[in-house]
């Protein structure tokens, strides 16, 4: 069964992950986000009890 022979495919997988990790990932992470998250203060909601008409 040639599918179970990891000889050619393992080296291809390692080379592709090294290429991705060393070349493409730093280039992708260096981009500046066009919409950075804003620091907002959390707002507290006021809970009002519901008045049921039958009680």
mmCIF entry with sequence, helices, sheets and N, C-alpha, C, O atoms, coordinates in Angstrom:
data_MODEL
# 
_entry.id   MODEL 
# 
_entity.id                         1 
_entity.type                       polymer 
_entity.pdbx_number_of_molecules   1 
# 
_entity_poly.entity_id                      1 
_entity_poly.type                           'polypeptide(L)' 
_entity_poly.nstd_linkage                   no 
_entity_poly.nstd_monomer                   no 
_entity_poly.pdbx_seq_one_letter_code       
;(UNK)(UNK)(UNK)(UNK)(UNK)(UNK)(UNK)(UNK)(UNK)(UNK)(UNK)(UNK)(UNK)(UNK)(UNK)(UNK)
(UNK)(UNK)(UNK)(UNK)(UNK)(UNK)(UNK)(UNK)(UNK)(UNK)(UNK)(UNK)(UNK)(UNK)(UNK)(UNK)
(UNK)(UNK)(UNK)(UNK)(UNK)(UNK)(UNK)(UNK)(UNK)(UNK)(UNK)(UNK)(UNK)(UNK)(UNK)(UNK)
(UNK)(UNK)(UNK)(UNK)(UNK)(UNK)(UNK)
;
_entity_poly.pdbx_seq_one_letter_code_can   XXXXXXXXXXXXXXXXXXXXXXXXXXXXXXXXXXXXXXXXXXXXXXXXXXXXXXX 
_entity_poly.pdbx_strand_id                 A 
# 
loop_
_entity_poly_seq.entity_id 
_entity_poly_seq.num 
_entity_poly_seq.mon_id 
_entity_poly_seq.hetero 
1 1  UNK n 
1 2  UNK n 
1 3  UNK n 
1 4  UNK n 
1 5  UNK n 
1 6  UNK n 
1 7  UNK n 
1 8  UNK n 
1 9  UNK n 
1 10 UNK n 
1 11 UNK n 
1 12 UNK n 
1 13 UNK n 
1 14 UNK n 
1 15 UNK n 
1 16 UNK n 
1 17 UNK n 
1 18 UNK n 
1 19 UNK n 
1 20 UNK n 
1 21 UNK n 
1 22 UNK n 
1 23 UNK n 
1 24 UNK n 
1 25 UNK n 
1 26 UNK n 
1 27 UNK n 
1 28 UNK n 
1 29 UNK n 
1 30 UNK n 
1 31 UNK n 
1 32 UNK n 
1 33 UNK n 
1 34 UNK n 
1 35 UNK n 
1 36 UNK n 
1 37 UNK n 
1 38 UNK n 
1 39 UNK n 
1 40 UNK n 
1 41 UNK n 
1 42 UNK n 
1 43 UNK n 
1 44 UNK n 
1 45 UNK n 
1 46 UNK n 
1 47 UNK n 
1 48 UNK n 
1 49 UNK n 
1 50 UNK n 
1 51 UNK n 
1 52 UNK n 
1 53 UNK n 
1 54 UNK n 
1 55 UNK n 
# 
_struct_asym.id          A 
_struct_asym.entity_id   1 
# 
loop_
_struct_conf.conf_type_id 
_struct_conf.id 
_struct_conf.pdbx_PDB_helix_id 
_struct_conf.beg_label_comp_id 
_struct_conf.beg_label_asym_id 
_struct_conf.beg_label_seq_id 
_struct_conf.pdbx_beg_PDB_ins_code 
_struct_conf.end_label_comp_id 
_struct_conf.end_label_asym_id 
_struct_conf.end_label_seq_id 
_struct_conf.pdbx_end_PDB_ins_code 
_struct_conf.beg_auth_comp_id 
_struct_conf.beg_auth_asym_id 
_struct_conf.beg_auth_seq_id 
_struct_conf.end_auth_comp_id 
_struct_conf.end_auth_asym_id 
_struct_conf.end_auth_seq_id 
_struct_conf.pdbx_PDB_helix_class 
_struct_conf.details 
_struct_conf.pdbx_PDB_helix_length 
HELX_P HELX_P1 AA1 UNK A 2  ? UNK A 4  ? UNK A 2  UNK A 4  5 ? 3  
HELX_P HELX_P2 AA2 UNK A 7  ? UNK A 19 ? UNK A 7  UNK A 19 1 ? 13 
HELX_P HELX_P3 AA3 UNK A 20 ? UNK A 24 ? UNK A 20 UNK A 24 3 ? 5  
HELX_P HELX_P4 AA4 UNK A 25 ? UNK A 29 ? UNK A 25 UNK A 29 1 ? 5  
# 
_struct_conf_type.id          HELX_P 
_struct_conf_type.criteria    ? 
_struct_conf_type.reference   ? 
# 
loop_
_atom_site.group_PDB 
_atom_site.id 
_atom_site.type_symbol 
_atom_site.label_atom_id 
_atom_site.label_alt_id 
_atom_site.label_comp_id 
_atom_site.label_asym_id 
_atom_site.label_entity_id 
_atom_site.label_seq_id 
_atom_site.pdbx_PDB_ins_code 
_atom_site.Cartn_x 
_atom_site.Cartn_y 
_atom_site.Cartn_z 
_atom_site.occupancy 
_atom_site.B_iso_or_equiv 
_atom_site.pdbx_formal_charge 
_atom_site.auth_seq_id 
_atom_site.auth_comp_id 
_atom_site.auth_asym_id 
_atom_site.auth_atom_id 
_atom_site.pdbx_PDB_model_num 
ATOM 1   N N  . UNK A 1 1  ? 0.849   -1.179 0.000  1.00 0.00 ? 1  UNK A N  1 
ATOM 2   C CA . UNK A 1 1  ? 0.000   0.000  0.000  1.00 0.00 ? 1  UNK A CA 1 
ATOM 3   C C  . UNK A 1 1  ? 0.895   1.243  0.000  1.00 0.00 ? 1  UNK A C  1 
ATOM 4   O O  . UNK A 1 1  ? 1.522   1.546  1.015  1.00 0.00 ? 1  UNK A O  1 
ATOM 5   N N  . UNK A 1 2  ? 0.961   1.946  -1.089 1.00 0.00 ? 2  UNK A N  1 
ATOM 6   C CA . UNK A 1 2  ? 1.858   3.107  -1.149 1.00 0.00 ? 2  UNK A CA 1 
ATOM 7   C C  . UNK A 1 2  ? 1.355   4.314  -0.358 1.00 0.00 ? 2  UNK A C  1 
ATOM 8   O O  . UNK A 1 2  ? 2.125   5.234  -0.081 1.00 0.00 ? 2  UNK A O  1 
ATOM 9   N N  . UNK A 1 3  ? 0.096   4.319  0.001  1.00 0.00 ? 3  UNK A N  1 
ATOM 10  C CA . UNK A 1 3  ? -0.418  5.460  0.756  1.00 0.00 ? 3  UNK A CA 1 
ATOM 11  C C  . UNK A 1 3  ? 0.170   5.512  2.164  1.00 0.00 ? 3  UNK A C  1 
ATOM 12  O O  . UNK A 1 3  ? 0.253   6.581  2.769  1.00 0.00 ? 3  UNK A O  1 
ATOM 13  N N  . UNK A 1 4  ? 0.574   4.362  2.678  1.00 0.00 ? 4  UNK A N  1 
ATOM 14  C CA . UNK A 1 4  ? 1.098   4.316  4.034  1.00 0.00 ? 4  UNK A CA 1 
ATOM 15  C C  . UNK A 1 4  ? 2.593   4.582  4.099  1.00 0.00 ? 4  UNK A C  1 
ATOM 16  O O  . UNK A 1 4  ? 3.162   4.644  5.189  1.00 0.00 ? 4  UNK A O  1 
ATOM 17  N N  . UNK A 1 5  ? 3.225   4.737  2.972  1.00 0.00 ? 5  UNK A N  1 
ATOM 18  C CA . UNK A 1 5  ? 4.654   5.022  2.951  1.00 0.00 ? 5  UNK A CA 1 
ATOM 19  C C  . UNK A 1 5  ? 4.854   6.524  3.193  1.00 0.00 ? 5  UNK A C  1 
ATOM 20  O O  . UNK A 1 5  ? 4.545   7.324  2.311  1.00 0.00 ? 5  UNK A O  1 
ATOM 21  N N  . UNK A 1 6  ? 5.359   6.922  4.355  1.00 0.00 ? 6  UNK A N  1 
ATOM 22  C CA . UNK A 1 6  ? 5.484   8.351  4.650  1.00 0.00 ? 6  UNK A CA 1 
ATOM 23  C C  . UNK A 1 6  ? 6.746   8.989  4.089  1.00 0.00 ? 6  UNK A C  1 
ATOM 24  O O  . UNK A 1 6  ? 7.012   10.165 4.337  1.00 0.00 ? 6  UNK A O  1 
ATOM 25  N N  . UNK A 1 7  ? 7.516   8.226  3.342  1.00 0.00 ? 7  UNK A N  1 
ATOM 26  C CA . UNK A 1 7  ? 8.802   8.723  2.890  1.00 0.00 ? 7  UNK A CA 1 
ATOM 27  C C  . UNK A 1 7  ? 8.698   10.015 2.069  1.00 0.00 ? 7  UNK A C  1 
ATOM 28  O O  . UNK A 1 7  ? 9.352   10.985 2.454  1.00 0.00 ? 7  UNK A O  1 
ATOM 29  N N  . UNK A 1 8  ? 7.935   10.114 0.977  1.00 0.00 ? 8  UNK A N  1 
ATOM 30  C CA . UNK A 1 8  ? 7.918   11.394 0.248  1.00 0.00 ? 8  UNK A CA 1 
ATOM 31  C C  . UNK A 1 8  ? 6.989   12.421 0.882  1.00 0.00 ? 8  UNK A C  1 
ATOM 32  O O  . UNK A 1 8  ? 7.266   13.618 0.812  1.00 0.00 ? 8  UNK A O  1 
ATOM 33  N N  . UNK A 1 9  ? 5.894   11.983 1.500  1.00 0.00 ? 9  UNK A N  1 
ATOM 34  C CA . UNK A 1 9  ? 4.861   12.924 1.939  1.00 0.00 ? 9  UNK A CA 1 
ATOM 35  C C  . UNK A 1 9  ? 5.223   13.610 3.243  1.00 0.00 ? 9  UNK A C  1 
ATOM 36  O O  . UNK A 1 9  ? 4.823   14.751 3.476  1.00 0.00 ? 9  UNK A O  1 
ATOM 37  N N  . UNK A 1 10 ? 5.965   12.938 4.082  1.00 0.00 ? 10 UNK A N  1 
ATOM 38  C CA . UNK A 1 10 ? 6.342   13.560 5.348  1.00 0.00 ? 10 UNK A CA 1 
ATOM 39  C C  . UNK A 1 10 ? 7.287   14.739 5.120  1.00 0.00 ? 10 UNK A C  1 
ATOM 40  O O  . UNK A 1 10 ? 7.144   15.781 5.760  1.00 0.00 ? 10 UNK A O  1 
ATOM 41  N N  . UNK A 1 11 ? 8.232   14.581 4.229  1.00 0.00 ? 11 UNK A N  1 
ATOM 42  C CA . UNK A 1 11 ? 9.152   15.695 3.948  1.00 0.00 ? 11 UNK A CA 1 
ATOM 43  C C  . UNK A 1 11 ? 8.428   16.849 3.257  1.00 0.00 ? 11 UNK A C  1 
ATOM 44  O O  . UNK A 1 11 ? 8.755   18.012 3.496  1.00 0.00 ? 11 UNK A O  1 
ATOM 45  N N  . UNK A 1 12 ? 7.450   16.543 2.405  1.00 0.00 ? 12 UNK A N  1 
ATOM 46  C CA . UNK A 1 12 ? 6.670   17.604 1.763  1.00 0.00 ? 12 UNK A CA 1 
ATOM 47  C C  . UNK A 1 12 ? 5.851   18.357 2.807  1.00 0.00 ? 12 UNK A C  1 
ATOM 48  O O  . UNK A 1 12 ? 5.745   19.582 2.756  1.00 0.00 ? 12 UNK A O  1 
ATOM 49  N N  . UNK A 1 13 ? 5.278   17.625 3.745  1.00 0.00 ? 13 UNK A N  1 
ATOM 50  C CA . UNK A 1 13 ? 4.482   18.279 4.789  1.00 0.00 ? 13 UNK A CA 1 
ATOM 51  C C  . UNK A 1 13 ? 5.365   19.161 5.672  1.00 0.00 ? 13 UNK A C  1 
ATOM 52  O O  . UNK A 1 13 ? 4.979   20.281 6.004  1.00 0.00 ? 13 UNK A O  1 
ATOM 53  N N  . UNK A 1 14 ? 6.537   18.672 6.054  1.00 0.00 ? 14 UNK A N  1 
ATOM 54  C CA . UNK A 1 14 ? 7.437   19.452 6.905  1.00 0.00 ? 14 UNK A CA 1 
ATOM 55  C C  . UNK A 1 14 ? 7.913   20.707 6.174  1.00 0.00 ? 14 UNK A C  1 
ATOM 56  O O  . UNK A 1 14 ? 7.964   21.786 6.765  1.00 0.00 ? 14 UNK A O  1 
ATOM 57  N N  . UNK A 1 15 ? 8.255   20.574 4.911  1.00 0.00 ? 15 UNK A N  1 
ATOM 58  C CA . UNK A 1 15 ? 8.723   21.732 4.142  1.00 0.00 ? 15 UNK A CA 1 
ATOM 59  C C  . UNK A 1 15 ? 7.614   22.767 3.951  1.00 0.00 ? 15 UNK A C  1 
ATOM 60  O O  . UNK A 1 15 ? 7.866   23.970 4.011  1.00 0.00 ? 15 UNK A O  1 
ATOM 61  N N  . UNK A 1 16 ? 6.399   22.301 3.724  1.00 0.00 ? 16 UNK A N  1 
ATOM 62  C CA . UNK A 1 16 ? 5.298   23.257 3.544  1.00 0.00 ? 16 UNK A CA 1 
ATOM 63  C C  . UNK A 1 16 ? 4.991   23.984 4.853  1.00 0.00 ? 16 UNK A C  1 
ATOM 64  O O  . UNK A 1 16 ? 4.708   25.182 4.832  1.00 0.00 ? 16 UNK A O  1 
ATOM 65  N N  . UNK A 1 17 ? 5.042   23.278 6.005  1.00 0.00 ? 17 UNK A N  1 
ATOM 66  C CA . UNK A 1 17 ? 4.789   23.943 7.281  1.00 0.00 ? 17 UNK A CA 1 
ATOM 67  C C  . UNK A 1 17 ? 5.912   24.895 7.654  1.00 0.00 ? 17 UNK A C  1 
ATOM 68  O O  . UNK A 1 17 ? 5.664   25.954 8.231  1.00 0.00 ? 17 UNK A O  1 
ATOM 69  N N  . UNK A 1 18 ? 7.134   24.530 7.333  1.00 0.00 ? 18 UNK A N  1 
ATOM 70  C CA . UNK A 1 18 ? 8.241   25.451 7.597  1.00 0.00 ? 18 UNK A CA 1 
ATOM 71  C C  . UNK A 1 18 ? 8.134   26.699 6.729  1.00 0.00 ? 18 UNK A C  1 
ATOM 72  O O  . UNK A 1 18 ? 8.404   27.807 7.192  1.00 0.00 ? 18 UNK A O  1 
ATOM 73  N N  . UNK A 1 19 ? 7.740   26.519 5.477  1.00 0.00 ? 19 UNK A N  1 
ATOM 74  C CA . UNK A 1 19 ? 7.555   27.668 4.593  1.00 0.00 ? 19 UNK A CA 1 
ATOM 75  C C  . UNK A 1 19 ? 6.456   28.574 5.127  1.00 0.00 ? 19 UNK A C  1 
ATOM 76  O O  . UNK A 1 19 ? 6.599   29.796 5.160  1.00 0.00 ? 19 UNK A O  1 
ATOM 77  N N  . UNK A 1 20 ? 5.373   27.964 5.539  1.00 0.00 ? 20 UNK A N  1 
ATOM 78  C CA . UNK A 1 20 ? 4.275   28.758 6.080  1.00 0.00 ? 20 UNK A CA 1 
ATOM 79  C C  . UNK A 1 20 ? 4.687   29.482 7.362  1.00 0.00 ? 20 UNK A C  1 
ATOM 80  O O  . UNK A 1 20 ? 4.393   30.665 7.535  1.00 0.00 ? 20 UNK A O  1 
ATOM 81  N N  . UNK A 1 21 ? 5.364   28.769 8.253  1.00 0.00 ? 21 UNK A N  1 
ATOM 82  C CA . UNK A 1 21 ? 5.696   29.350 9.552  1.00 0.00 ? 21 UNK A CA 1 
ATOM 83  C C  . UNK A 1 21 ? 6.773   30.420 9.464  1.00 0.00 ? 21 UNK A C  1 
ATOM 84  O O  . UNK A 1 21 ? 6.743   31.392 10.218 1.00 0.00 ? 21 UNK A O  1 
ATOM 85  N N  . UNK A 1 22 ? 7.719   30.252 8.556  1.00 0.00 ? 22 UNK A N  1 
ATOM 86  C CA . UNK A 1 22 ? 8.843   31.178 8.517  1.00 0.00 ? 22 UNK A CA 1 
ATOM 87  C C  . UNK A 1 22 ? 8.677   32.322 7.524  1.00 0.00 ? 22 UNK A C  1 
ATOM 88  O O  . UNK A 1 22 ? 9.307   33.366 7.687  1.00 0.00 ? 22 UNK A O  1 
ATOM 89  N N  . UNK A 1 23 ? 7.847   32.152 6.506  1.00 0.00 ? 23 UNK A N  1 
ATOM 90  C CA . UNK A 1 23 ? 7.731   33.183 5.473  1.00 0.00 ? 23 UNK A CA 1 
ATOM 91  C C  . UNK A 1 23 ? 6.352   33.827 5.470  1.00 0.00 ? 23 UNK A C  1 
ATOM 92  O O  . UNK A 1 23 ? 6.236   35.045 5.606  1.00 0.00 ? 23 UNK A O  1 
ATOM 93  N N  . UNK A 1 24 ? 5.313   33.027 5.317  1.00 0.00 ? 24 UNK A N  1 
ATOM 94  C CA . UNK A 1 24 ? 3.980   33.603 5.128  1.00 0.00 ? 24 UNK A CA 1 
ATOM 95  C C  . UNK A 1 24 ? 3.344   34.116 6.413  1.00 0.00 ? 24 UNK A C  1 
ATOM 96  O O  . UNK A 1 24 ? 2.652   35.134 6.396  1.00 0.00 ? 24 UNK A O  1 
ATOM 97  N N  . UNK A 1 25 ? 3.565   33.431 7.515  1.00 0.00 ? 25 UNK A N  1 
ATOM 98  C CA . UNK A 1 25 ? 2.931   33.855 8.761  1.00 0.00 ? 25 UNK A CA 1 
ATOM 99  C C  . UNK A 1 25 ? 3.442   35.216 9.253  1.00 0.00 ? 25 UNK A C  1 
ATOM 100 O O  . UNK A 1 25 ? 2.611   36.036 9.642  1.00 0.00 ? 25 UNK A O  1 
ATOM 101 N N  . UNK A 1 26 ? 4.744   35.513 9.264  1.00 0.00 ? 26 UNK A N  1 
ATOM 102 C CA . UNK A 1 26 ? 5.173   36.855 9.688  1.00 0.00 ? 26 UNK A CA 1 
ATOM 103 C C  . UNK A 1 26 ? 4.676   37.956 8.751  1.00 0.00 ? 26 UNK A C  1 
ATOM 104 O O  . UNK A 1 26 ? 4.365   39.059 9.200  1.00 0.00 ? 26 UNK A O  1 
ATOM 105 N N  . UNK A 1 27 ? 4.600   37.659 7.455  1.00 0.00 ? 27 UNK A N  1 
ATOM 106 C CA . UNK A 1 27 ? 4.082   38.671 6.531  1.00 0.00 ? 27 UNK A CA 1 
ATOM 107 C C  . UNK A 1 27 ? 2.606   38.932 6.789  1.00 0.00 ? 27 UNK A C  1 
ATOM 108 O O  . UNK A 1 27 ? 2.152   40.075 6.723  1.00 0.00 ? 27 UNK A O  1 
ATOM 109 N N  . UNK A 1 28 ? 1.866   37.889 7.080  1.00 0.00 ? 28 UNK A N  1 
ATOM 110 C CA . UNK A 1 28 ? 0.438   38.055 7.337  1.00 0.00 ? 28 UNK A CA 1 
ATOM 111 C C  . UNK A 1 28 ? 0.195   38.776 8.655  1.00 0.00 ? 28 UNK A C  1 
ATOM 112 O O  . UNK A 1 28 ? -0.707  39.609 8.748  1.00 0.00 ? 28 UNK A O  1 
ATOM 113 N N  . UNK A 1 29 ? 0.992   38.464 9.679  1.00 0.00 ? 29 UNK A N  1 
ATOM 114 C CA . UNK A 1 29 ? 0.791   39.085 10.990 1.00 0.00 ? 29 UNK A CA 1 
ATOM 115 C C  . UNK A 1 29 ? 1.280   40.526 11.045 1.00 0.00 ? 29 UNK A C  1 
ATOM 116 O O  . UNK A 1 29 ? 0.944   41.252 11.980 1.00 0.00 ? 29 UNK A O  1 
ATOM 117 N N  . UNK A 1 30 ? 2.063   40.951 10.067 1.00 0.00 ? 30 UNK A N  1 
ATOM 118 C CA . UNK A 1 30 ? 2.568   42.319 10.096 1.00 0.00 ? 30 UNK A CA 1 
ATOM 119 C C  . UNK A 1 30 ? 1.554   43.333 9.570  1.00 0.00 ? 30 UNK A C  1 
ATOM 120 O O  . UNK A 1 30 ? 1.758   44.537 9.719  1.00 0.00 ? 30 UNK A O  1 
ATOM 121 N N  . UNK A 1 31 ? 0.465   42.866 8.957  1.00 0.00 ? 31 UNK A N  1 
ATOM 122 C CA . UNK A 1 31 ? -0.550  43.794 8.464  1.00 0.00 ? 31 UNK A CA 1 
ATOM 123 C C  . UNK A 1 31 ? -1.251  44.476 9.630  1.00 0.00 ? 31 UNK A C  1 
ATOM 124 O O  . UNK A 1 31 ? -1.468  43.872 10.680 1.00 0.00 ? 31 UNK A O  1 
ATOM 125 N N  . UNK A 1 32 ? -1.599  45.739 9.431  1.00 0.00 ? 32 UNK A N  1 
ATOM 126 C CA . UNK A 1 32 ? -2.302  46.494 10.456 1.00 0.00 ? 32 UNK A CA 1 
ATOM 127 C C  . UNK A 1 32 ? -3.799  46.344 10.214 1.00 0.00 ? 32 UNK A C  1 
ATOM 128 O O  . UNK A 1 32 ? -4.275  46.477 9.087  1.00 0.00 ? 32 UNK A O  1 
ATOM 129 N N  . UNK A 1 33 ? -4.504  46.077 11.249 1.00 0.00 ? 33 UNK A N  1 
ATOM 130 C CA . UNK A 1 33 ? -5.946  45.918 11.135 1.00 0.00 ? 33 UNK A CA 1 
ATOM 131 C C  . UNK A 1 33 ? -6.588  47.254 10.781 1.00 0.00 ? 33 UNK A C  1 
ATOM 132 O O  . UNK A 1 33 ? -6.234  48.283 11.356 1.00 0.00 ? 33 UNK A O  1 
ATOM 133 N N  . UNK A 1 34 ? -7.528  47.246 9.842  1.00 0.00 ? 34 UNK A N  1 
ATOM 134 C CA . UNK A 1 34 ? -8.183  48.489 9.436  1.00 0.00 ? 34 UNK A CA 1 
ATOM 135 C C  . UNK A 1 34 ? -9.242  48.928 10.436 1.00 0.00 ? 34 UNK A C  1 
ATOM 136 O O  . UNK A 1 34 ? -9.650  50.089 10.436 1.00 0.00 ? 34 UNK A O  1 
ATOM 137 N N  . UNK A 1 35 ? -9.684  48.026 11.276 1.00 0.00 ? 35 UNK A N  1 
ATOM 138 C CA . UNK A 1 35 ? -10.704 48.367 12.257 1.00 0.00 ? 35 UNK A CA 1 
ATOM 139 C C  . UNK A 1 35 ? -10.266 47.828 13.613 1.00 0.00 ? 35 UNK A C  1 
ATOM 140 O O  . UNK A 1 35 ? -10.734 46.768 14.028 1.00 0.00 ? 35 UNK A O  1 
ATOM 141 N N  . UNK A 1 36 ? -9.375  48.535 14.318 1.00 0.00 ? 36 UNK A N  1 
ATOM 142 C CA . UNK A 1 36 ? -8.917  48.018 15.609 1.00 0.00 ? 36 UNK A CA 1 
ATOM 143 C C  . UNK A 1 36 ? -10.044 48.078 16.639 1.00 0.00 ? 36 UNK A C  1 
ATOM 144 O O  . UNK A 1 36 ? -10.914 48.945 16.553 1.00 0.00 ? 36 UNK A O  1 
ATOM 145 N N  . UNK A 1 37 ? -10.037 47.180 17.597 1.00 0.00 ? 37 UNK A N  1 
ATOM 146 C CA . UNK A 1 37 ? -11.096 47.199 18.606 1.00 0.00 ? 37 UNK A CA 1 
ATOM 147 C C  . UNK A 1 37 ? -10.991 48.430 19.495 1.00 0.00 ? 37 UNK A C  1 
ATOM 148 O O  . UNK A 1 37 ? -9.896  48.830 19.890 1.00 0.00 ? 37 UNK A O  1 
ATOM 149 N N  . UNK A 1 38 ? -12.111 49.015 19.799 1.00 0.00 ? 38 UNK A N  1 
ATOM 150 C CA . UNK A 1 38 ? -12.154 50.212 20.633 1.00 0.00 ? 38 UNK A CA 1 
ATOM 151 C C  . UNK A 1 38 ? -12.269 49.804 22.101 1.00 0.00 ? 38 UNK A C  1 
ATOM 152 O O  . UNK A 1 38 ? -12.923 48.815 22.433 1.00 0.00 ? 38 UNK A O  1 
ATOM 153 N N  . UNK A 1 39 ? -11.633 50.569 22.962 1.00 0.00 ? 39 UNK A N  1 
ATOM 154 C CA . UNK A 1 39 ? -11.710 50.305 24.397 1.00 0.00 ? 39 UNK A CA 1 
ATOM 155 C C  . UNK A 1 39 ? -12.912 51.073 24.943 1.00 0.00 ? 39 UNK A C  1 
ATOM 156 O O  . UNK A 1 39 ? -12.874 52.291 25.115 1.00 0.00 ? 39 UNK A O  1 
ATOM 157 N N  . UNK A 1 40 ? -13.960 50.333 25.202 1.00 0.00 ? 40 UNK A N  1 
ATOM 158 C CA . UNK A 1 40 ? -15.173 50.957 25.731 1.00 0.00 ? 40 UNK A CA 1 
ATOM 159 C C  . UNK A 1 40 ? -15.372 50.541 27.180 1.00 0.00 ? 40 UNK A C  1 
ATOM 160 O O  . UNK A 1 40 ? -15.024 49.431 27.584 1.00 0.00 ? 40 UNK A O  1 
ATOM 161 N N  . UNK A 1 41 ? -15.938 51.457 27.949 1.00 0.00 ? 41 UNK A N  1 
ATOM 162 C CA . UNK A 1 41 ? -16.244 51.114 29.333 1.00 0.00 ? 41 UNK A CA 1 
ATOM 163 C C  . UNK A 1 41 ? -17.521 50.279 29.346 1.00 0.00 ? 41 UNK A C  1 
ATOM 164 O O  . UNK A 1 41 ? -18.467 50.584 28.620 1.00 0.00 ? 41 UNK A O  1 
ATOM 165 N N  . UNK A 1 42 ? -17.554 49.253 30.146 1.00 0.00 ? 42 UNK A N  1 
ATOM 166 C CA . UNK A 1 42 ? -18.763 48.418 30.184 1.00 0.00 ? 42 UNK A CA 1 
ATOM 167 C C  . UNK A 1 42 ? -19.918 49.176 30.818 1.00 0.00 ? 42 UNK A C  1 
ATOM 168 O O  . UNK A 1 42 ? -19.751 49.842 31.840 1.00 0.00 ? 42 UNK A O  1 
ATOM 169 N N  . UNK A 1 43 ? -21.069 49.070 30.214 1.00 0.00 ? 43 UNK A N  1 
ATOM 170 C CA . UNK A 1 43 ? -22.263 49.739 30.741 1.00 0.00 ? 43 UNK A CA 1 
ATOM 171 C C  . UNK A 1 43 ? -23.075 48.729 31.539 1.00 0.00 ? 43 UNK A C  1 
ATOM 172 O O  . UNK A 1 43 ? -23.187 47.564 31.158 1.00 0.00 ? 43 UNK A O  1 
ATOM 173 N N  . UNK A 1 44 ? -23.631 49.187 32.637 1.00 0.00 ? 44 UNK A N  1 
ATOM 174 C CA . UNK A 1 44 ? -24.474 48.321 33.447 1.00 0.00 ? 44 UNK A CA 1 
ATOM 175 C C  . UNK A 1 44 ? -25.923 48.579 33.085 1.00 0.00 ? 44 UNK A C  1 
ATOM 176 O O  . UNK A 1 44 ? -26.349 49.724 32.936 1.00 0.00 ? 44 UNK A O  1 
ATOM 177 N N  . UNK A 1 45 ? -26.656 47.523 32.948 1.00 0.00 ? 45 UNK A N  1 
ATOM 178 C CA . UNK A 1 45 ? -28.077 47.649 32.613 1.00 0.00 ? 45 UNK A CA 1 
ATOM 179 C C  . UNK A 1 45 ? -28.883 47.661 33.896 1.00 0.00 ? 45 UNK A C  1 
ATOM 180 O O  . UNK A 1 45 ? -28.546 46.982 34.867 1.00 0.00 ? 45 UNK A O  1 
ATOM 181 N N  . UNK A 1 46 ? -29.944 48.435 33.887 1.00 0.00 ? 46 UNK A N  1 
ATOM 182 C CA . UNK A 1 46 ? -30.820 48.515 35.052 1.00 0.00 ? 46 UNK A CA 1 
ATOM 183 C C  . UNK A 1 46 ? -31.988 47.557 34.822 1.00 0.00 ? 46 UNK A C  1 
ATOM 184 O O  . UNK A 1 46 ? -32.738 47.676 33.854 1.00 0.00 ? 46 UNK A O  1 
ATOM 185 N N  . UNK A 1 47 ? -32.112 46.622 35.730 1.00 0.00 ? 47 UNK A N  1 
ATOM 186 C CA . UNK A 1 47 ? -33.195 45.650 35.635 1.00 0.00 ? 47 UNK A CA 1 
ATOM 187 C C  . UNK A 1 47 ? -34.414 46.177 36.378 1.00 0.00 ? 47 UNK A C  1 
ATOM 188 O O  . UNK A 1 47 ? -34.346 46.504 37.563 1.00 0.00 ? 47 UNK A O  1 
ATOM 189 N N  . UNK A 1 48 ? -35.516 46.253 35.669 1.00 0.00 ? 48 UNK A N  1 
ATOM 190 C CA . UNK A 1 48 ? -36.777 46.674 36.272 1.00 0.00 ? 48 UNK A CA 1 
ATOM 191 C C  . UNK A 1 48 ? -37.672 45.451 36.397 1.00 0.00 ? 48 UNK A C  1 
ATOM 192 O O  . UNK A 1 48 ? -37.791 44.679 35.446 1.00 0.00 ? 48 UNK A O  1 
ATOM 193 N N  . UNK A 1 49 ? -38.294 45.262 37.534 1.00 0.00 ? 49 UNK A N  1 
ATOM 194 C CA . UNK A 1 49 ? -39.177 44.093 37.687 1.00 0.00 ? 49 UNK A CA 1 
ATOM 195 C C  . UNK A 1 49 ? -40.408 44.253 36.785 1.00 0.00 ? 49 UNK A C  1 
ATOM 196 O O  . UNK A 1 49 ? -40.954 45.342 36.609 1.00 0.00 ? 49 UNK A O  1 
ATOM 197 N N  . UNK A 1 50 ? -40.808 43.123 36.233 1.00 0.00 ? 50 UNK A N  1 
ATOM 198 C CA . UNK A 1 50 ? -41.970 43.114 35.347 1.00 0.00 ? 50 UNK A CA 1 
ATOM 199 C C  . UNK A 1 50 ? -43.225 43.085 36.193 1.00 0.00 ? 50 UNK A C  1 
ATOM 200 O O  . UNK A 1 50 ? -43.351 42.264 37.101 1.00 0.00 ? 50 UNK A O  1 
ATOM 201 N N  . UNK A 1 51 ? -44.153 43.978 35.896 1.00 0.00 ? 51 UNK A N  1 
ATOM 202 C CA . UNK A 1 51 ? -45.425 43.986 36.635 1.00 0.00 ? 51 UNK A CA 1 
ATOM 203 C C  . UNK A 1 51 ? -46.431 43.192 35.840 1.00 0.00 ? 51 UNK A C  1 
ATOM 204 O O  . UNK A 1 51 ? -46.812 43.559 34.729 1.00 0.00 ? 51 UNK A O  1 
ATOM 205 N N  . UNK A 1 52 ? -46.858 42.081 36.444 1.00 0.00 ? 52 UNK A N  1 
ATOM 206 C CA . UNK A 1 52 ? -47.821 41.222 35.772 1.00 0.00 ? 52 UNK A CA 1 
ATOM 207 C C  . UNK A 1 52 ? -49.228 41.743 36.074 1.00 0.00 ? 52 UNK A C  1 
ATOM 208 O O  . UNK A 1 52 ? -49.525 42.081 37.220 1.00 0.00 ? 52 UNK A O  1 
ATOM 209 N N  . UNK A 1 53 ? -50.078 41.810 35.082 1.00 0.00 ? 53 UNK A N  1 
ATOM 210 C CA . UNK A 1 53 ? -51.419 42.391 35.314 1.00 0.00 ? 53 UNK A CA 1 
ATOM 211 C C  . UNK A 1 53 ? -52.315 41.501 36.173 1.00 0.00 ? 53 UNK A C  1 
ATOM 212 O O  . UNK A 1 53 ? -53.283 42.003 36.745 1.00 0.00 ? 53 UNK A O  1 
ATOM 213 N N  . UNK A 1 54 ? -52.034 40.202 36.288 1.00 0.00 ? 54 UNK A N  1 
ATOM 214 C CA . UNK A 1 54 ? -52.911 39.322 37.036 1.00 0.00 ? 54 UNK A CA 1 
ATOM 215 C C  . UNK A 1 54 ? -52.440 39.072 38.457 1.00 0.00 ? 54 UNK A C  1 
ATOM 216 O O  . UNK A 1 54 ? -53.079 38.324 39.198 1.00 0.00 ? 54 UNK A O  1 
ATOM 217 N N  . UNK A 1 55 ? -51.319 39.694 38.852 1.00 0.00 ? 55 UNK A N  1 
ATOM 218 C CA . UNK A 1 55 ? -50.882 39.438 40.223 1.00 0.00 ? 55 UNK A CA 1 
ATOM 219 C C  . UNK A 1 55 ? -51.164 40.619 41.116 1.00 0.00 ? 55 UNK A C  1 
ATOM 220 O O  . UNK A 1 55 ? -50.861 40.578 42.308 1.00 0.00 ? 55 UNK A O  1 
# 
